[in-house]
Amino acid sequence: MKASAWTTVLFAGLLLTGAPRADAAMARMCDITGNGTISSFDAIYVLQFVAGMRDLTPDQQLLADASGNGVVTTFDATRILQASTGQVMPGSHCGQFIQLP
């Protein structure tokens, strides 16, 4: 993906704009597994994280926050599961590309 002069980053529900870092990686919101698609596996990862059965990296936690409220909950897993079937709900950030911090 070609970087522009300015980049918009979604972080904890806030949209931040700034110059891109040379080493920054782009990622798709709600693609927790990093396989390029949003699937039920991503929702399962979130449910396991919420239940304390799986650790997520800080980047994965950022991608898992589908609601953008700064907290990963079962609500985010629901939004991810809906997105995996093609139903991106209002207020969901699933599918948006972001620059990881």
Protein Blocks (a to p, Z undefined) as FASTA:
>chain_A
ZZdfbdcddeehiacdddddfkbccddehilnonopacfklmmmmmmmmnopaccdfklm
mmmmmnonopacfklmmmmmmmmnopacehiaghiacddZZ
